[in-house]
Amino acid sequence: MKKFAIIVAGGSGTRMGAHISKQYLEIGVKPILMHTLEVFYHTISDIQLILVIPEGDFDFWENLCDQYNFEIPHSIIRGGNSRFQSVKNGLNSINEDQGIVAIHDGVRPFVNPDVIIDSFVVAEKSGSAIAVVALKDSLRKLTDDGKSFFQERQNFRLVQTPQTFLLSKIKKAFDVTELYHFTDDATVYEHQGWQVELISGNLENIKITSPDDMIYADFLIKKRNL
C-alpha cells in the first residue's frame, strides 16, 4: 500500500519566545523541521511527504530549503486555524483513498525509525497505530474542591506521534465538524466508534515547545553524532 506522512507544523512558538516559529529554529546545524522530514524519508524511501505550514511561511520555508541545500522531496500544503483543520487540509491533498498515512508533529524530530516502521505495519493490520510511552512519575487527579487522589500510573500512557491510519478510515473520520475534545488524531478516529491500537513510542521523541526542550534537543543531537 502507498505510504504517506503528513508533517504538521503550524505553531507560532509563543512559549519559545523566539523571533521565528519553533519549527524553524536550528538544532544540529539545520532547522528542526528538516530533521523531522529526514527521519521519515530515510526510514521509508518511497514515502510521500506532505508538509503543512501556515501559508504566510511558504516563501520563508523555500528560502530555508535553498539556504540549507535541503532536497528531500515533499509537497507544501496550507495550514488551517487549528491542528484539526491543518491535518484535514493535509488529508484532502491526497487524491486517493487507499494507503496508509502517518500524522506527525513537525517539532518531534527524534522519533525512532523503528517506531515509524511499526506504526505502518500495525496500522495496515488494525486500521490505526498510536505511539505512546509509559509514565515514570506518580500521578494524582485533582477535583474541583481542591482535593487530589492517587491514580495508578500503570493505567495511563502519554500520547505521542506518529499516529498512523488506513487512509480511507482517517479521511472518513475527519469528514466531520471539529469538536472541542479533538485533542489529537486518535480522538477524531475514536469519534467514529473505532478503537485505536497502541504501539510503543520512544522517550526521546519529545515535542519541542520551550527553551528547556531546545537544551535537551541539542543534547540529543550531540549524542546522536557521537
C-alpha positions in Angstrom: 0.0 0.0 0.0 1.2 3.5 -0.7 2.6 5.3 2.3 2.2 9.0 3.2 3.3 11.2 6.1 1.6 14.4 7.0 4.0 16.6 9.0 2.1 19.3 10.8 4.0 22.4 11.7 1.6 25.3 12.2 2.7 26.6 15.7 3.7 30.2 16.3 6.2 29.3 19.0 5.0 31.9 21.6 6.2 29.7 24.5 9.6 29.6 23.0 10.0 33.4 22.9 11.9 33.2 19.7 11.9 35.6 16.8 10.7 32.8 14.4 8.3 29.9 14.8 9.8 27.0 16.8 9.8 24.6 13.8 12.3 26.7 12.0 14.8 27.0 14.9 18.1 25.3 14.4 19.4 22.3 16.1 22.4 20.3 14.9 23.2 22.9 12.1 19.7 22.8 10.5 16.1 23.7 11.3 14.1 21.3 13.5 11.6 20.6 10.7 14.3 19.4 8.3 15.4 16.8 10.9 11.8 15.6 11.1 11.3 15.3 7.4 14.6 13.5 7.1 13.9 10.7 9.6 10.7 9.8 7.7 12.4 9.9 4.3 15.4 7.9 5.4 13.2 5.3 7.1 10.8 4.7 4.2 12.4 6.0 1.0 9.2 5.8 -1.1 7.1 7.7 1.4 5.2 10.7 0.1 5.8 13.6 2.5 3.3 16.4 2.9 4.3 19.4 4.9 1.5 21.5 6.4 2.6 25.0 7.4 1.0 28.5 7.5 0.5 29.9 4.0 2.5 33.0 5.1 5.5 30.8 5.7 5.7 29.3 2.2 8.4 31.7 0.9 10.3 31.6 4.2 10.4 27.8 4.1 11.5 27.7 0.4 14.3 30.2 1.3 15.4 27.9 4.1 15.5 24.9 1.8 17.8 26.9 -0.5 19.9 28.1 2.3 20.5 24.6 3.8 20.5 22.8 0.4 17.6 20.7 1.6 16.5 18.5 -1.3 14.2 15.8 0.3 11.1 15.7 -1.9 7.9 17.0 -0.2 4.8 18.9 -1.0 3.7 22.0 0.9 0.1 22.5 2.0 -1.6 25.5 3.7 -2.3 25.0 7.4 -5.7 25.8 8.9 -6.8 27.8 12.0 -6.4 24.7 14.2 -4.5 21.4 14.2 -7.6 19.6 13.2 -8.1 21.9 10.2 -4.4 21.6 9.2 -4.5 17.8 9.3 -7.7 17.9 7.3 -6.1 20.1 4.7 -3.2 17.6 4.5 -5.6 14.6 4.1 -7.6 16.4 1.4 -4.4 17.0 -0.6 -4.1 13.2 -1.0 -6.2 12.4 -4.2 -6.8 8.7 -3.3 -8.4 6.7 -0.6 -6.2 3.6 -0.5 -3.0 3.7 1.5 -1.5 4.3 5.0 -0.8 7.8 6.4 1.2 8.8 9.4 0.4 12.1 11.0 3.3 13.6 12.9 4.2 16.8 14.8 6.8 18.7 12.9 8.6 19.6 16.2 9.2 15.9 17.1 12.4 15.3 15.2 13.6 12.4 17.5 11.1 9.8 16.7 12.8 6.4 16.4 12.8 4.9 12.9 11.6 1.6 14.4 8.5 3.4 15.7 7.7 4.7 12.3 8.0 1.3 10.7 6.0 -0.4 13.5 3.2 2.2 13.1 2.8 1.4 9.4 2.8 -2.3 10.0 0.3 -2.2 12.8 -2.0 0.4 11.0 -2.2 -1.8 7.9 -3.4 -4.7 10.0 -5.7 -3.0 12.5 -6.6 0.4 11.0 -4.6 2.6 13.4 -1.4 2.7 15.4 -0.8 5.4 18.1 2.6 5.8 19.6 2.6 6.0 23.4 5.0 5.8 26.3 4.5 4.8 30.0 4.6 7.3 32.8 7.6 7.4 35.1 6.2 9.7 37.8 3.4 9.2 40.3 0.0 10.5 39.2 -2.7 12.4 41.1 -6.2 13.5 40.0 -7.4 17.0 41.0 -11.0 17.7 41.9 -13.0 20.9 41.7 -13.0 21.3 45.5 -9.2 21.3 45.7 -8.6 17.7 46.7 -6.4 15.2 45.0 -6.4 11.4 44.6 -3.8 8.9 43.7 -4.1 7.3 40.3 -2.5 4.1 39.3 0.0 5.2 36.6 0.1 1.7 35.0 -3.4 2.5 33.7 -2.2 5.6 31.8 0.0 6.4 28.8 1.5 9.6 27.4 0.5 10.0 23.8 3.0 10.9 21.1 3.1 11.0 17.3 3.2 9.4 14.7 -0.4 8.5 14.7 -0.9 6.3 11.7 -4.1 5.1 10.0 -5.6 3.5 7.0 -6.1 6.4 4.7 -9.8 5.5 3.9 -10.7 5.4 7.6 -9.0 8.6 8.8 -10.4 10.5 5.8 -13.9 9.5 6.9 -13.1 10.3 10.5 -12.0 13.9 9.6 -15.1 14.4 7.4 -16.9 15.9 10.5 -17.4 19.2 12.2 -14.5 19.9 14.6 -15.3 19.3 18.3 -13.6 20.6 21.4 -12.4 17.2 22.5 -10.5 16.5 19.3 -7.1 16.9 21.0 -5.3 14.7 18.6 -5.9 12.5 15.6 -6.7 9.5 17.7 -9.7 11.3 19.3 -11.0 12.1 15.8 -10.7 8.5 14.8 -12.4 7.3 18.0 -15.3 9.6 17.4 -16.4 7.2 14.7 -16.7 4.5 17.3 -13.4 2.8 16.4 -10.9 1.6 18.9 -7.3 2.8 18.4 -4.3 0.4 18.6 -1.4 1.5 20.8 2.2 0.9 20.0 5.4 1.7 22.0 6.9 5.0 21.3 10.3 6.3 22.4 11.0 8.6 25.3 13.4 10.8 23.3 10.5 11.7 20.9 9.8 15.0 22.7 7.7 17.8 21.3 10.0 20.8 21.3 7.9 23.7 22.6 10.1 25.6 25.2 13.7 26.8 25.7 14.3 23.8 28.1 13.3 21.5 25.3 15.8 23.1 23.0 18.6 22.4 25.5 17.6 18.8 25.6 17.3 18.6 21.8 20.8 19.9 21.5 22.0 17.2 23.9 20.2 14.5 21.8 21.7 15.8 18.6 25.2 15.7 20.0 24.6 12.3 21.5 23.4 11.0 18.1 26.5 12.3 16.3 29.0 10.7 18.8 
